[in-house]
């Protein structure tokens, strides 16, 4: 695997949602990896209660269901 020649940290992030419509669907998970020039990593993952149902299609893609986020904080 090739190494990145970083001079500053870089952050990669991923969002999972209740579906694929960016106008109406909501975020259910935010994940980030911060890669430092020395090769160390910081990770962060947060589940979010979207206050609307997660579609079966979305659950089939990311594996997060309504039960998984029922007690999570809402996105404000």
PDB file of N, CA, C, O and CB in Angstrom:
ATOM      1  N   UNK A   1       0.845  -1.178   0.000  1.00  0.00           N
ATOM      2  CA  UNK A   1       0.000   0.000   0.000  1.00  0.00           C
ATOM      3  C   UNK A   1       0.892   1.244   0.000  1.00  0.00           C
ATOM      4  O   UNK A   1       1.858   1.323   0.759  1.00  0.00           O
ATOM      5  CB  UNK A   1      -0.962  -0.004   1.224  1.00  0.00           C
ATOM      6  N   UNK A   2       0.565   2.196  -0.843  1.00  0.00           N
ATOM      7  CA  UNK A   2       1.342   3.444  -0.960  1.00  0.00           C
ATOM      8  C   UNK A   2       1.096   4.341   0.255  1.00  0.00           C
ATOM      9  O   UNK A   2      -0.007   4.377   0.799  1.00  0.00           O
ATOM     10  CB  UNK A   2       0.973   4.202  -2.267  1.00  0.00           C
ATOM     11  N   UNK A   3       2.118   5.048   0.661  1.00  0.00           N
ATOM     12  CA  UNK A   3       2.027   5.994   1.764  1.00  0.00           C
ATOM     13  C   UNK A   3       1.747   7.393   1.214  1.00  0.00           C
ATOM     14  O   UNK A   3       2.280   7.780   0.174  1.00  0.00           O
ATOM     15  CB  UNK A   3       3.328   5.985   2.608  1.00  0.00           C
ATOM     16  N   UNK A   4       0.912   8.138   1.918  1.00  0.00           N
ATOM     17  CA  UNK A   4       0.684   9.536   1.572  1.00  0.00           C
ATOM     18  C   UNK A   4       1.794  10.378   2.177  1.00  0.00           C
ATOM     19  O   UNK A   4       2.143  10.199   3.344  1.00  0.00           O
ATOM     20  CB  UNK A   4      -0.709  10.018   2.064  1.00  0.00           C
ATOM     21  N   UNK A   5       2.343  11.280   1.407  1.00  0.00           N
ATOM     22  CA  UNK A   5       3.381  12.186   1.913  1.00  0.00           C
ATOM     23  C   UNK A   5       2.703  13.460   2.409  1.00  0.00           C
ATOM     24  O   UNK A   5       2.695  14.482   1.723  1.00  0.00           O
ATOM     25  CB  UNK A   5       4.450  12.512   0.805  1.00  0.00           C
ATOM     26  N   UNK A   6       2.137  13.384   3.610  1.00  0.00           N
ATOM     27  CA  UNK A   6       1.389  14.511   4.154  1.00  0.00           C
ATOM     28  C   UNK A   6       2.298  15.496   4.869  1.00  0.00           C
ATOM     29  O   UNK A   6       3.242  15.113   5.559  1.00  0.00           O
ATOM     30  CB  UNK A   6       0.316  14.020   5.103  1.00  0.00           C
ATOM     31  N   UNK A   7       1.989  16.771   4.686  1.00  0.00           N
ATOM     32  CA  UNK A   7       2.660  17.820   5.447  1.00  0.00           C
ATOM     33  C   UNK A   7       1.741  18.347   6.543  1.00  0.00           C
ATOM     34  O   UNK A   7       2.199  18.904   7.541  1.00  0.00           O
ATOM     35  CB  UNK A   7       3.102  18.966   4.519  1.00  0.00           C
ATOM     36  N   UNK A   8       0.432  18.163   6.340  1.00  0.00           N
ATOM     37  CA  UNK A   8      -0.584  18.554   7.309  1.00  0.00           C
ATOM     38  C   UNK A   8      -1.563  17.394   7.434  1.00  0.00           C
ATOM     39  O   UNK A   8      -1.662  16.570   6.525  1.00  0.00           O
ATOM     40  CB  UNK A   8      -1.314  19.881   6.882  1.00  0.00           C
ATOM     41  N   UNK A   9      -2.290  17.321   8.549  1.00  0.00           N
ATOM     42  CA  UNK A   9      -3.290  16.265   8.690  1.00  0.00           C
ATOM     43  C   UNK A   9      -4.386  16.400   7.624  1.00  0.00           C
ATOM     44  O   UNK A   9      -4.656  17.491   7.122  1.00  0.00           O
ATOM     45  CB  UNK A   9      -3.910  16.303  10.100  1.00  0.00           C
ATOM     46  N   UNK A  10      -4.999  15.274   7.299  1.00  0.00           N
ATOM     47  CA  UNK A  10      -6.117  15.259   6.365  1.00  0.00           C
ATOM     48  C   UNK A  10      -7.252  14.466   7.011  1.00  0.00           C
ATOM     49  O   UNK A  10      -7.012  13.466   7.688  1.00  0.00           O
ATOM     50  CB  UNK A  10      -5.701  14.639   4.979  1.00  0.00           C
ATOM     51  N   UNK A  11      -8.480  14.915   6.799  1.00  0.00           N
ATOM     52  CA  UNK A  11      -9.634  14.236   7.380  1.00  0.00           C
ATOM     53  C   UNK A  11     -10.500  13.676   6.257  1.00  0.00           C
ATOM     54  O   UNK A  11     -10.813  14.366   5.287  1.00  0.00           O
ATOM     55  CB  UNK A  11     -10.456  15.201   8.282  1.00  0.00           C
ATOM     56  N   UNK A  12     -10.879  12.405   6.412  1.00  0.00           N
ATOM     57  CA  UNK A  12     -11.818  11.745   5.510  1.00  0.00           C
ATOM     58  C   UNK A  12     -13.103  11.555   6.293  1.00  0.00           C
ATOM     59  O   UNK A  12     -13.068  11.147   7.454  1.00  0.00           O
ATOM     60  CB  UNK A  12     -11.255  10.369   4.965  1.00  0.00           C
ATOM     61  N   UNK A  13     -14.240  11.848   5.669  1.00  0.00           N
ATOM     62  CA  UNK A  13     -15.481  11.643   6.391  1.00  0.00           C
ATOM     63  C   UNK A  13     -16.503  10.926   5.530  1.00  0.00           C
ATOM     64  O   UNK A  13     -16.452  10.955   4.301  1.00  0.00           O
ATOM     65  CB  UNK A  13     -16.037  12.968   6.870  1.00  0.00           C
ATOM     66  N   UNK A  14     -17.441  10.276   6.226  1.00  0.00           N
ATOM     67  CA  UNK A  14     -18.484   9.494   5.573  1.00  0.00           C
ATOM     68  C   UNK A  14     -19.795   9.751   6.301  1.00  0.00           C
ATOM     69  O   UNK A  14     -19.832   9.825   7.529  1.00  0.00           O
ATOM     70  CB  UNK A  14     -18.133   7.969   5.561  1.00  0.00           C
ATOM     71  N   UNK A  15     -20.857   9.885   5.541  1.00  0.00           N
ATOM     72  CA  UNK A  15     -22.189  10.054   6.104  1.00  0.00           C
ATOM     73  C   UNK A  15     -23.071   8.887   5.679  1.00  0.00           C
ATOM     74  O   UNK A  15     -23.002   8.429   4.538  1.00  0.00           O
ATOM     75  CB  UNK A  15     -22.808  11.401   5.660  1.00  0.00           C
ATOM     76  N   UNK A  16     -23.889   8.417   6.590  1.00  0.00           N
ATOM     77  CA  UNK A  16     -24.920   7.434   6.265  1.00  0.00           C
ATOM     78  C   UNK A  16     -26.254   8.111   6.518  1.00  0.00           C
ATOM     79  O   UNK A  16     -26.373   8.936   7.423  1.00  0.00           O
ATOM     80  CB  UNK A  16     -24.767   6.104   7.114  1.00  0.00           C
ATOM     81  N   UNK A  17     -27.261   7.764   5.719  1.00  0.00           N
ATOM     82  CA  UNK A  17     -28.537   8.471   5.788  1.00  0.00           C
ATOM     83  C   UNK A  17     -29.723   7.517   5.763  1.00  0.00           C
ATOM     84  O   UNK A  17     -29.573   6.304   5.624  1.00  0.00           O
ATOM     85  CB  UNK A  17     -28.649   9.456   4.643  1.00  0.00           C
ATOM     86  N   UNK A  18     -30.918   8.112   5.904  1.00  0.00           N
ATOM     87  CA  UNK A  18     -32.156   7.329   5.908  1.00  0.00           C
ATOM     88  C   UNK A  18     -32.551   6.865   4.515  1.00  0.00           C
ATOM     89  O   UNK A  18     -33.418   6.002   4.375  1.00  0.00           O
ATOM     90  CB  UNK A  18     -33.283   8.141   6.508  1.00  0.00           C
ATOM     91  N   UNK A  19     -31.931   7.420   3.491  1.00  0.00           N
ATOM     92  CA  UNK A  19     -32.231   7.065   2.102  1.00  0.00           C
ATOM     93  C   UNK A  19     -31.279   7.797   1.176  1.00  0.00           C
ATOM     94  O   UNK A  19     -30.197   8.217   1.587  1.00  0.00           O
ATOM     95  CB  UNK A  19     -33.701   7.400   1.744  1.00  0.00           C
ATOM     96  N   UNK A  20     -31.689   7.949  -0.087  1.00  0.00           N
ATOM     97  CA  UNK A  20     -30.802   8.564  -1.082  1.00  0.00           C
ATOM     98  C   UNK A  20     -31.263   9.925  -1.584  1.00  0.00           C
ATOM     99  O   UNK A  20     -30.607  10.508  -2.448  1.00  0.00           O
ATOM    100  CB  UNK A  20     -30.659   7.652  -2.244  1.00  0.00           C
ATOM    101  N   UNK A  21     -32.356  10.440  -1.075  1.00  0.00           N
ATOM    102  CA  UNK A  21     -32.862  11.745  -1.505  1.00  0.00           C
ATOM    103  C   UNK A  21     -32.277  12.829  -0.602  1.00  0.00           C
ATOM    104  O   UNK A  21     -32.667  12.949   0.559  1.00  0.00           O
ATOM    105  CB  UNK A  21     -34.424  11.780  -1.475  1.00  0.00           C
ATOM    106  N   UNK A  22     -31.344  13.616  -1.134  1.00  0.00           N
ATOM    107  CA  UNK A  22     -30.674  14.640  -0.328  1.00  0.00           C
ATOM    108  C   UNK A  22     -31.609  15.760   0.121  1.00  0.00           C
ATOM    109  O   UNK A  22     -31.275  16.515   1.034  1.00  0.00           O
ATOM    110  CB  UNK A  22     -29.528  15.231  -1.107  1.00  0.00           C
ATOM    111  N   UNK A  23     -32.760  15.873  -0.504  1.00  0.00           N
ATOM    112  CA  UNK A  23     -33.715  16.913  -0.129  1.00  0.00           C
ATOM    113  C   UNK A  23     -34.589  16.548   1.051  1.00  0.00           C
ATOM    114  O   UNK A  23     -35.067  17.433   1.761  1.00  0.00           O
ATOM    115  CB  UNK A  23     -34.578  17.235  -1.287  1.00  0.00           C
ATOM    116  N   UNK A  24     -34.811  15.247   1.277  1.00  0.00           N
ATOM    117  CA  UNK A  24     -35.730  14.840   2.347  1.00  0.00           C
ATOM    118  C   UNK A  24     -35.136  13.863   3.351  1.00  0.00           C
ATOM    119  O   UNK A  24     -35.603  13.797   4.488  1.00  0.00           O
ATOM    120  CB  UNK A  24     -36.944  14.229   1.748  1.00  0.00           C
ATOM    121  N   UNK A  25     -34.134  13.113   2.965  1.00  0.00           N
ATOM    122  CA  UNK A  25     -33.562  12.134   3.883  1.00  0.00           C
ATOM    123  C   UNK A  25     -32.616  12.792   4.870  1.00  0.00           C
ATOM    124  O   UNK A  25     -32.147  13.909   4.651  1.00  0.00           O
ATOM    125  CB  UNK A  25     -32.834  11.045   3.112  1.00  0.00           C
ATOM    126  N   UNK A  26     -32.342  12.089   5.956  1.00  0.00           N
ATOM    127  CA  UNK A  26     -31.556  12.666   7.053  1.00  0.00           C
ATOM    128  C   UNK A  26     -30.371  11.775   7.420  1.00  0.00           C
ATOM    129  O   UNK A  26     -30.355  10.579   7.128  1.00  0.00           O
ATOM    130  CB  UNK A  26     -32.443  12.887   8.285  1.00  0.00           C
ATOM    131  N   UNK A  27     -29.400  12.379   8.055  1.00  0.00           N
ATOM    132  CA  UNK A  27     -28.181  11.687   8.471  1.00  0.00           C
ATOM    133  C   UNK A  27     -28.471  10.772   9.661  1.00  0.00           C
ATOM    134  O   UNK A  27     -29.179  11.161  10.590  1.00  0.00           O
ATOM    135  CB  UNK A  27     -27.072  12.705   8.830  1.00  0.00           C
ATOM    136  N   UNK A  28     -27.914   9.543   9.628  1.00  0.00           N
ATOM    137  CA  UNK A  28     -28.018   8.618  10.754  1.00  0.00           C
ATOM    138  C   UNK A  28     -26.659   8.289  11.367  1.00  0.00           C
ATOM    139  O   UNK A  28     -26.587   7.785  12.488  1.00  0.00           O
ATOM    140  CB  UNK A  28     -28.698   7.342  10.308  1.00  0.00           C
ATOM    141  N   UNK A  29     -25.571   8.577  10.627  1.00  0.00           N
ATOM    142  CA  UNK A  29     -24.239   8.344  11.177  1.00  0.00           C
ATOM    143  C   UNK A  29     -23.220   9.250  10.493  1.00  0.00           C
ATOM    144  O   UNK A  29     -23.266   9.467   9.282  1.00  0.00           O
ATOM    145  CB  UNK A  29     -23.835   6.864  11.018  1.00  0.00           C
ATOM    146  N   UNK A  30     -22.295   9.776  11.306  1.00  0.00           N
ATOM    147  CA  UNK A  30     -21.167  10.560  10.817  1.00  0.00           C
ATOM    148  C   UNK A  30     -19.909   9.822  11.274  1.00  0.00           C
ATOM    149  O   UNK A  30     -19.779   9.473  12.447  1.00  0.00           O
ATOM    150  CB  UNK A  30     -21.204  12.062  11.351  1.00  0.00           C
ATOM    151  N   UNK A  31     -18.991   9.589  10.347  1.00  0.00           N
ATOM    152  CA  UNK A  31     -17.723   8.947  10.709  1.00  0.00           C
ATOM    153  C   UNK A  31     -16.582   9.735  10.086  1.00  0.00           C
ATOM    154  O   UNK A  31     -16.676  10.196   8.949  1.00  0.00           O
ATOM    155  CB  UNK A  31     -17.687   7.457  10.243  1.00  0.00           C
ATOM    156  N   UNK A  32     -15.492   9.883  10.854  1.00  0.00           N
ATOM    157  CA  UNK A  32     -14.323  10.622  10.369  1.00  0.00           C
ATOM    158  C   UNK A  32     -13.043   9.905  10.774  1.00  0.00           C
ATOM    159  O   UNK A  32     -12.958   9.301  11.843  1.00  0.00           O
ATOM    160  CB  UNK A  32     -14.324  12.068  10.915  1.00  0.00           C
ATOM    161  N   UNK A  33     -12.059   9.985   9.902  1.00  0.00           N
ATOM    162  CA  UNK A  33     -10.707   9.537  10.214  1.00  0.00           C
ATOM    163  C   UNK A  33      -9.771  10.700   9.913  1.00  0.00           C
ATOM    164  O   UNK A  33      -9.762  11.231   8.803  1.00  0.00           O
ATOM    165  CB  UNK A  33     -10.312   8.248   9.394  1.00  0.00           C
ATOM    166  N   UNK A  34      -8.989  11.087  10.907  1.00  0.00           N
ATOM    167  CA  UNK A  34      -7.983  12.139  10.731  1.00  0.00           C
ATOM    168  C   UNK A  34      -6.632  11.446  10.648  1.00  0.00           C
ATOM    169  O   UNK A  34      -6.195  10.805  11.603  1.00  0.00           O
ATOM    170  CB  UNK A  34      -8.020  13.202  11.909  1.00  0.00           C
ATOM    171  N   UNK A  35      -5.981  11.578   9.514  1.00  0.00           N
ATOM    172  CA  UNK A  35      -4.678  10.963   9.284  1.00  0.00           C
ATOM    173  C   UNK A  35      -3.603  12.024   9.437  1.00  0.00           C
ATOM    174  O   UNK A  35      -3.622  13.044   8.748  1.00  0.00           O
ATOM    175  CB  UNK A  35      -4.606  10.301   7.880  1.00  0.00           C
ATOM    176  N   UNK A  36      -2.666  11.782  10.343  1.00  0.00           N
ATOM    177  CA  UNK A  36      -1.588  12.719  10.632  1.00  0.00           C
ATOM    178  C   UNK A  36      -0.360  12.400   9.779  1.00  0.00           C
ATOM    179  O   UNK A  36      -0.191  11.258   9.350  1.00  0.00           O
ATOM    180  CB  UNK A  36      -1.228  12.683  12.128  1.00  0.00           C
ATOM    181  N   UNK A  37       0.494  13.383   9.529  1.00  0.00           N
ATOM    182  CA  UNK A  37       1.703  13.155   8.723  1.00  0.00           C
ATOM    183  C   UNK A  37       2.597  12.021   9.243  1.00  0.00           C
ATOM    184  O   UNK A  37       3.282  11.362   8.461  1.00  0.00           O
ATOM    185  CB  UNK A  37       2.508  14.425   8.664  1.00  0.00           C
ATOM    186  N   UNK A  38       2.589  11.796  10.560  1.00  0.00           N
ATOM    187  CA  UNK A  38       3.422  10.727  11.122  1.00  0.00           C
ATOM    188  C   UNK A  38       2.772   9.345  11.026  1.00  0.00           C
ATOM    189  O   UNK A  38       3.340   8.358  11.493  1.00  0.00           O
ATOM    190  CB  UNK A  38       3.734  11.034  12.570  1.00  0.00           C
ATOM    191  N   UNK A  39       1.568   9.274  10.416  1.00  0.00           N
ATOM    192  CA  UNK A  39       0.887   7.996  10.211  1.00  0.00           C
ATOM    193  C   UNK A  39      -0.121   7.623  11.278  1.00  0.00           C
ATOM    194  O   UNK A  39      -0.849   6.645  11.110  1.00  0.00           O
ATOM    195  CB  UNK A  39       1.884   6.928  10.119  1.00  0.00           C
ATOM    196  N   UNK A  40      -0.188   8.375  12.384  1.00  0.00           N
ATOM    197  CA  UNK A  40      -1.190   8.080  13.404  1.00  0.00           C
ATOM    198  C   UNK A  40      -2.565   8.521  12.916  1.00  0.00           C
ATOM    199  O   UNK A  40      -2.690   9.374  12.038  1.00  0.00           O
ATOM    200  CB  UNK A  40      -0.836   8.775  14.742  1.00  0.00           C
ATOM    201  N   UNK A  41      -3.590   7.919  13.509  1.00  0.00           N
ATOM    202  CA  UNK A  41      -4.972   8.208  13.104  1.00  0.00           C
ATOM    203  C   UNK A  41      -5.837   8.489  14.321  1.00  0.00           C
ATOM    204  O   UNK A  41      -5.658   7.892  15.383  1.00  0.00           O
ATOM    205  CB  UNK A  41      -5.560   7.035  12.296  1.00  0.00           C
ATOM    206  N   UNK A  42      -6.773   9.403  14.149  1.00  0.00           N
ATOM    207  CA  UNK A  42      -7.837   9.645  15.117  1.00  0.00           C
ATOM    208  C   UNK A  42      -9.133   9.276  14.411  1.00  0.00           C
ATOM    209  O   UNK A  42      -9.334   9.648  13.255  1.00  0.00           O
ATOM    210  CB  UNK A  42      -7.851  11.151  15.636  1.00  0.00           C
ATOM    211  N   UNK A  43     -10.016   8.546  15.094  1.00  0.00           N
ATOM    212  CA  UNK A  43     -11.300   8.185  14.490  1.00  0.00           C
ATOM    213  C   UNK A  43     -12.444   8.702  15.355  1.00  0.00           C
ATOM    214  O   UNK A  43     -12.306   8.846  16.570  1.00  0.00           O
ATOM    215  CB  UNK A  43     -11.411   6.651  14.307  1.00  0.00           C
ATOM    216  N   UNK A  44     -13.567   8.977  14.714  1.00  0.00           N
ATOM    217  CA  UNK A  44     -14.757   9.473  15.384  1.00  0.00           C
ATOM    218  C   UNK A  44     -15.958   8.918  14.642  1.00  0.00           C
ATOM    219  O   UNK A  44     -16.042   9.027  13.419  1.00  0.00           O
ATOM    220  CB  UNK A  44     -14.786  11.038  15.433  1.00  0.00           C
ATOM    221  N   UNK A  45     -16.883   8.327  15.371  1.00  0.00           N
ATOM    222  CA  UNK A  45     -18.135   7.847  14.782  1.00  0.00           C
ATOM    223  C   UNK A  45     -19.268   8.230  15.714  1.00  0.00           C
ATOM    224  O   UNK A  45     -19.183   8.025  16.925  1.00  0.00           O
ATOM    225  CB  UNK A  45     -18.104   6.299  14.541  1.00  0.00           C
ATOM    226  N   UNK A  46     -20.321   8.781  15.152  1.00  0.00           N
ATOM    227  CA  UNK A  46     -21.468   9.213  15.952  1.00  0.00           C
ATOM    228  C   UNK A  46     -22.758   8.812  15.251  1.00  0.00           C
ATOM    229  O   UNK A  46     -22.971   9.166  14.091  1.00  0.00           O
ATOM    230  CB  UNK A  46     -21.434  10.744  16.192  1.00  0.00           C
ATOM    231  N   UNK A  47     -23.609   8.085  15.937  1.00  0.00           N
ATOM    232  CA  UNK A  47     -24.941   7.754  15.429  1.00  0.00           C
ATOM    233  C   UNK A  47     -25.894   8.872  15.810  1.00  0.00           C
ATOM    234  O   UNK A  47     -25.754   9.497  16.861  1.00  0.00           O
ATOM    235  CB  UNK A  47     -25.439   6.384  15.985  1.00  0.00           C
ATOM    236  N   UNK A  48     -26.871   9.117  14.936  1.00  0.00           N
ATOM    237  CA  UNK A  48     -27.819  10.213  15.124  1.00  0.00           C
ATOM    238  C   UNK A  48     -29.232   9.704  14.886  1.00  0.00           C
ATOM    239  O   UNK A  48     -29.481   8.963  13.935  1.00  0.00           O
ATOM    240  CB  UNK A  48     -27.497  11.398  14.177  1.00  0.00           C
ATOM    241  N   UNK A  49     -30.153  10.105  15.751  1.00  0.00           N
ATOM    242  CA  UNK A  49     -31.562   9.762  15.569  1.00  0.00           C
ATOM    243  C   UNK A  49     -32.135  10.734  14.538  1.00  0.00           C
ATOM    244  O   UNK A  49     -32.207  11.935  14.800  1.00  0.00           O
ATOM    245  CB  UNK A  49     -32.361   9.826  16.934  1.00  0.00           C
ATOM    246  N   UNK A  50     -32.549  10.227  13.356  1.00  0.00           N
ATOM    247  CA  UNK A  50     -33.028  11.123  12.312  1.00  0.00           C
ATOM    248  C   UNK A  50     -34.456  11.610  12.521  1.00  0.00           C
ATOM    249  O   UNK A  50     -34.911  12.497  11.798  1.00  0.00           O
ATOM    250  CB  UNK A  50     -32.933  10.442  10.995  1.00  0.00           C
ATOM    251  N   UNK A  51     -35.156  11.063  13.472  1.00  0.00           N
ATOM    252  CA  UNK A  51     -36.565  11.367  13.779  1.00  0.00           C
ATOM    253  C   UNK A  51     -37.520  11.005  12.657  1.00  0.00           C
ATOM    254  O   UNK A  51     -38.702  11.344  12.718  1.00  0.00           O
ATOM    255  CB  UNK A  51     -36.715  12.827  14.095  1.00  0.00           C
ATOM    256  N   UNK A  52     -37.024  10.316  11.625  1.00  0.00           N
ATOM    257  CA  UNK A  52     -37.867   9.743  10.577  1.00  0.00           C
ATOM    258  C   UNK A  52     -37.374   8.313  10.345  1.00  0.00           C
ATOM    259  O   UNK A  52     -36.227   8.004  10.666  1.00  0.00           O
ATOM    260  CB  UNK A  52     -37.817  10.605   9.239  1.00  0.00           C
ATOM    261  N   UNK A  53     -38.214   7.441   9.798  1.00  0.00           N
ATOM    262  CA  UNK A  53     -37.793   6.058   9.589  1.00  0.00           C
ATOM    263  C   UNK A  53     -36.631   5.931   8.588  1.00  0.00           C
ATOM    264  O   UNK A  53     -36.532   6.689   7.622  1.00  0.00           O
ATOM    265  CB  UNK A  53     -38.973   5.235   9.107  1.00  0.00           C
ATOM    266  N   UNK A  54     -35.763   4.953   8.853  1.00  0.00           N
ATOM    267  CA  UNK A  54     -34.687   4.613   7.923  1.00  0.00           C
ATOM    268  C   UNK A  54     -35.277   3.614   6.930  1.00  0.00           C
ATOM    269  O   UNK A  54     -35.879   2.620   7.335  1.00  0.00           O
ATOM    270  CB  UNK A  54     -33.412   4.017   8.674  1.00  0.00           C
ATOM    271  N   UNK A  55     -35.110   3.868   5.651  1.00  0.00           N
ATOM    272  CA  UNK A  55     -35.680   2.976   4.642  1.00  0.00           C
ATOM    273  C   UNK A  55     -34.985   1.621   4.666  1.00  0.00           C
ATOM    274  O   UNK A  55     -33.815   1.515   5.031  1.00  0.00           O
ATOM    275  CB  UNK A  55     -35.570   3.603   3.246  1.00  0.00           C
ATOM    276  N   UNK A  56     -35.718   0.598   4.276  1.00  0.00           N
ATOM    277  CA  UNK A  56     -35.148  -0.753   4.195  1.00  0.00           C
ATOM    278  C   UNK A  56     -33.984  -0.785   3.216  1.00  0.00           C
ATOM    279  O   UNK A  56     -33.004  -1.498   3.435  1.00  0.00           O
ATOM    280  CB  UNK A  56     -36.223  -1.772   3.773  1.00  0.00           C
ATOM    281  N   UNK A  57     -34.088  -0.018   2.142  1.00  0.00           N
ATOM    282  CA  UNK A  57     -33.010   0.034   1.150  1.00  0.00           C
ATOM    283  C   UNK A  57     -31.728   0.601   1.762  1.00  0.00           C
ATOM    284  O   UNK A  57     -30.639   0.077   1.528  1.00  0.00           O
ATOM    285  CB  UNK A  57     -33.438   0.883  -0.062  1.00  0.00           C
ATOM    286  N   UNK A  58     -31.865   1.683   2.555  1.00  0.00           N
ATOM    287  CA  UNK A  58     -30.692   2.286   3.196  1.00  0.00           C
ATOM    288  C   UNK A  58     -30.093   1.326   4.221  1.00  0.00           C
ATOM    289  O   UNK A  58     -28.873   1.175   4.287  1.00  0.00           O
ATOM    290  CB  UNK A  58     -31.070   3.625   3.872  1.00  0.00           C
ATOM    291  N   UNK A  59     -30.941   0.676   5.024  1.00  0.00           N
ATOM    292  CA  UNK A  59     -30.448  -0.297   5.994  1.00  0.00           C
ATOM    293  C   UNK A  59     -29.698  -1.418   5.283  1.00  0.00           C
ATOM    294  O   UNK A  59     -28.691  -1.913   5.790  1.00  0.00           O
ATOM    295  CB  UNK A  59     -31.611  -0.873   6.825  1.00  0.00           C
ATOM    296  N   UNK A  60     -30.185  -1.819   4.111  1.00  0.00           N
ATOM    297  CA  UNK A  60     -29.511  -2.852   3.338  1.00  0.00           C
ATOM    298  C   UNK A  60     -28.122  -2.437   2.882  1.00  0.00           C
ATOM    299  O   UNK A  60     -27.257  -3.288   2.677  1.00  0.00           O
ATOM    300  CB  UNK A  60     -30.340  -3.216   2.148  1.00  0.00           C
ATOM    301  N   UNK A  61     -27.901  -1.144   2.722  1.00  0.00           N
ATOM    302  CA  UNK A  61     -26.597  -0.633   2.282  1.00  0.00           C
ATOM    303  C   UNK A  61     -25.653  -0.452   3.471  1.00  0.00           C
ATOM    304  O   UNK A  61     -24.532  -0.961   3.452  1.00  0.00           O
ATOM    305  CB  UNK A  61     -26.768   0.705   1.535  1.00  0.00           C
ATOM    306  N   UNK A  62     -26.102   0.278   4.515  1.00  0.00           N
ATOM    307  CA  UNK A  62     -25.181   0.599   5.612  1.00  0.00           C
ATOM    308  C   UNK A  62     -25.377  -0.238   6.869  1.00  0.00           C
ATOM    309  O   UNK A  62     -24.541  -0.197   7.772  1.00  0.00           O
ATOM    310  CB  UNK A  62     -25.323   2.034   5.969  1.00  0.00           C
ATOM    311  N   UNK A  63     -26.459  -0.991   6.942  1.00  0.00           N
ATOM    312  CA  UNK A  63     -26.670  -1.883   8.077  1.00  0.00           C
ATOM    313  C   UNK A  63     -27.200  -1.227   9.334  1.00  0.00           C
ATOM    314  O   UNK A  63     -27.292  -1.884  10.371  1.00  0.00           O
ATOM    315  CB  UNK A  63     -25.416  -2.548   8.397  1.00  0.00           C
ATOM    316  N   UNK A  64     -27.552   0.049   9.276  1.00  0.00           N
ATOM    317  CA  UNK A  64     -28.076   0.767  10.447  1.00  0.00           C
ATOM    318  C   UNK A  64     -29.595   0.765  10.354  1.00  0.00           C
ATOM    319  O   UNK A  64     -30.161   1.150   9.330  1.00  0.00           O
ATOM    320  CB  UNK A  64     -27.515   2.241  10.526  1.00  0.00           C
ATOM    321  N   UNK A  65     -30.259   0.328  11.432  1.00  0.00           N
ATOM    322  CA  UNK A  65     -31.725   0.301  11.403  1.00  0.00           C
ATOM    323  C   UNK A  65     -32.301   1.245  12.459  1.00  0.00           C
ATOM    324  O   UNK A  65     -31.566   1.839  13.249  1.00  0.00           O
ATOM    325  CB  UNK A  65     -32.245  -1.137  11.632  1.00  0.00           C
ATOM    326  N   UNK A  66     -33.614   1.370  12.456  1.00  0.00           N
ATOM    327  CA  UNK A  66     -34.292   2.296  13.363  1.00  0.00           C
ATOM    328  C   UNK A  66     -33.990   1.995  14.830  1.00  0.00           C
ATOM    329  O   UNK A  66     -33.848   2.919  15.630  1.00  0.00           O
ATOM    330  CB  UNK A  66     -35.791   2.247  13.129  1.00  0.00           C
ATOM    331  N   UNK A  67     -33.891   0.725  15.191  1.00  0.00           N
ATOM    332  CA  UNK A  67     -33.586   0.323  16.565  1.00  0.00           C
ATOM    333  C   UNK A  67     -32.192   0.804  16.979  1.00  0.00           C
ATOM    334  O   UNK A  67     -31.974   1.172  18.134  1.00  0.00           O
ATOM    335  CB  UNK A  67     -33.685  -1.207  16.710  1.00  0.00           C
ATOM    336  N   UNK A  68     -31.248   0.797  16.026  1.00  0.00           N
ATOM    337  CA  UNK A  68     -29.874   1.208  16.323  1.00  0.00           C
ATOM    338  C   UNK A  68     -29.752   2.673  16.726  1.00  0.00           C
ATOM    339  O   UNK A  68     -28.824   3.037  17.449  1.00  0.00           O
ATOM    340  CB  UNK A  68     -29.002   0.950  15.130  1.00  0.00           C
ATOM    341  N   UNK A  69     -30.673   3.518  16.271  1.00  0.00           N
ATOM    342  CA  UNK A  69     -30.561   4.967  16.529  1.00  0.00           C
ATOM    343  C   UNK A  69     -31.672   5.522  17.423  1.00  0.00           C
ATOM    344  O   UNK A  69     -31.740   6.730  17.650  1.00  0.00           O
ATOM    345  CB  UNK A  69     -30.568   5.714  15.218  1.00  0.00           C
ATOM    346  N   UNK A  70     -32.527   4.658  17.920  1.00  0.00           N
ATOM    347  CA  UNK A  70     -33.683   5.149  18.686  1.00  0.00           C
ATOM    348  C   UNK A  70     -33.304   5.959  19.917  1.00  0.00           C
ATOM    349  O   UNK A  70     -34.033   6.878  20.288  1.00  0.00           O
ATOM    350  CB  UNK A  70     -34.536   3.993  19.108  1.00  0.00           C
ATOM    351  N   UNK A  71     -32.182   5.644  20.562  1.00  0.00           N
ATOM    352  CA  UNK A  71     -31.753   6.366  21.761  1.00  0.00           C
ATOM    353  C   UNK A  71     -30.615   7.355  21.482  1.00  0.00           C
ATOM    354  O   UNK A  71     -30.090   7.973  22.409  1.00  0.00           O
ATOM    355  CB  UNK A  71     -31.317   5.377  22.825  1.00  0.00           C
ATOM    356  N   UNK A  72     -30.238   7.502  20.222  1.00  0.00           N
ATOM    357  CA  UNK A  72     -29.161   8.436  19.856  1.00  0.00           C
ATOM    358  C   UNK A  72     -29.686   9.881  19.881  1.00  0.00           C
ATOM    359  O   UNK A  72     -30.890  10.102  19.752  1.00  0.00           O
ATOM    360  CB  UNK A  72     -28.588   8.090  18.441  1.00  0.00           C
ATOM    361  N   UNK A  73     -28.801  10.847  20.045  1.00  0.00           N
ATOM    362  CA  UNK A  73     -29.246  12.250  20.003  1.00  0.00           C
ATOM    363  C   UNK A  73     -29.716  12.624  18.595  1.00  0.00           C
ATOM    364  O   UNK A  73     -29.319  11.999  17.612  1.00  0.00           O
ATOM    365  CB  UNK A  73     -28.102  13.198  20.454  1.00  0.00           C
ATOM    366  N   UNK A  74     -30.553  13.635  18.513  1.00  0.00           N
ATOM    367  CA  UNK A  74     -30.989  14.137  17.211  1.00  0.00           C
ATOM    368  C   UNK A  74     -29.968  15.122  16.670  1.00  0.00           C
ATOM    369  O   UNK A  74     -29.149  15.653  17.421  1.00  0.00           O
ATOM    370  CB  UNK A  74     -32.379  14.803  17.312  1.00  0.00           C
ATOM    371  N   UNK A  75     -30.018  15.364  15.374  1.00  0.00           N
ATOM    372  CA  UNK A  75     -29.088  16.297  14.715  1.00  0.00           C
ATOM    373  C   UNK A  75     -29.656  17.696  14.844  1.00  0.00           C
ATOM    374  O   UNK A  75     -30.752  17.961  14.349  1.00  0.00           O
ATOM    375  CB  UNK A  75     -28.860  15.923  13.203  1.00  0.00           C
ATOM    376  N   UNK A  76     -28.940  18.594  15.494  1.00  0.00           N
ATOM    377  CA  UNK A  76     -29.433  19.960  15.687  1.00  0.00           C
ATOM    378  C   UNK A  76     -28.508  20.932  15.023  1.00  0.00           C
ATOM    379  O   UNK A  76     -28.745  22.139  15.069  1.00  0.00           O
ATOM    380  CB  UNK A  76     -29.575  20.296  17.170  1.00  0.00           C
TER     381      UNK A  76
END
